Amino acid sequence: MHAEAGQPFRQRDFDADLSAIEDDLRGRGYYEAQATLDHTDTPQGVDVVIRVDAGPRVELRVEPAEALAGRLDDLVPVKREH
């Protein structure tokens, strides 16, 4: 996150960082990962609450590996469908 007290609040910067966090978690098997941001304007500035819910870690295996007629990622699209 590129946030600092006293600096301007830039929603797009937060959104990009949150997407990167989700992508990183999903790449490690947390396919239900969600990172959200809530913000409230106050007289002193903006209150920001960031929530990251990784969800359960999933490891999908087929044993024996040669039991599938194709690639696991192609046949079970859990990674690309989140």
N, C-alpha and C positions, 0 to 999 in steps of 0.2 A: 504494500500500500504506500502511496506517495502522499499521505496526509500529514499535516502538521498544524498544531494549534496556531491560530492567527493567520493562516493562509486561506485563500479563497476555496470554497467548496466547489468541486468540479465533478458532477454526477457521472459524466462519461469516463473520467479517469477511474472512478470507483468501479463502474460497471466492467471496464476492461480488466481490472485487477481481480474482481470477483469471478469473472469468466475464466481467468487463468488459474485461479485456485481450484475451481470445479474441474477444469481439464486435467490439472495435475492429479487430483484425487481420483478421477475416473481412470486415468492412465495407470494408477496403482491398484485398480480393482474395486474402488468405491463407486459403483456405477450410479447410485442414487444421490450422489453428492449434490448439495445445494448450498450456495453462498448468497445471502441476501443482505440488503442494506435498508435500514429505516432511518429517516432523518426528520428532524423537527427544527424549524426556525425558532430561535429565541432572541430576546433583545441583546444577548451577549454574543450571538453567532448561530451556529448550527450544532445541535446534538446529533451524533451519529452512532447508530447501533449496528454492528456487523454480526451476523449469525452464520456459522458454518456448521452444517449437519452432514457429516461424511456418510452416514448410513452404514450398513454392514459391508464388510469386505467380502467380495465374491471371487472365488477361484473356480473356474469351470474346466473340468478335465474329462477326457474320455479315455477309458482304459479297456482294452489296449488301444493305443493311438491309431493303429491301422484299421480300426473298426469303422471309421468314417470314410465315406467316399467323397472326399473333398477337404477343404480347410475348415477348421472349427469356426474361425471368425466369419467365414462366408455362410456357413450353415446355421449358426446361432449368433445373430447380430446384436447381442447384448451391449457390446461396446459402442457401436455407432447409434444405437437407439436410446442409450442411457436408461 
